[in-house]
């Protein structure tokens, strides 16, 4: 499963008012593991960045003046996200700006959902935490992903935080292998079959879960069921 965590920064809040994209930051997840692959680029928006926007992301007109145009990197960006599921917080905002930039090129590129699917973590968070603050800052605190300095919001930094938040909201554990399977950092299976004890090694004792531990286990399964929208795969594995 290939997913791309994506965030953008812009000159303002509405592309229909002429505002433009100035930064895209993307991180690749495969089988719920960060692979280390990323796409990150600043863009010259060919217009003035609003002061209110600079106060949020710190990207000044002087800093962006020598940056490339979106047109020069659109093909690389589309190649990076093609076939993946984009994970975006408040997706209509970022998708709206990306689609606007693609349309301005007049190359018949279509819209971003012609290349990949989109999952909005804001919608997910509102369903999971109704009546609570669900912006990225609040979710970062809630899921313990708020250790980074966010004096300014940056697309790549926010993508890193969103990756932690998304994994936390959808179960927390990553790269867990059952039945002796082992996975590398790229998510590929490295070995199969049950692990065997070395010759002469004393078998480890089996420590069974207490009733209290089983109750916490069932509570965790309920969280996973809700995230999966039904019975999660973990229901297929009965505790010993």
Protein Blocks (a to p, Z undefined) as FASTA:
>chain_A
ZZdddddddfblbfknopacfbdcddddeehiaehiacdddddehiacdfklmmmnopaf
klmmmpccfklmmmmmmmmmgopacddehkllmmmmmmmmmmmnononopaklmbccddf
klmmmmmmghiacbfklmmmmnopambccfbacfklmmmmmmmmmmmmnnopahiaeehi
acdfkopafbgcjddddehiacdddddddfklmmmmmmmmmmmmmmnopacfklmpccZZ
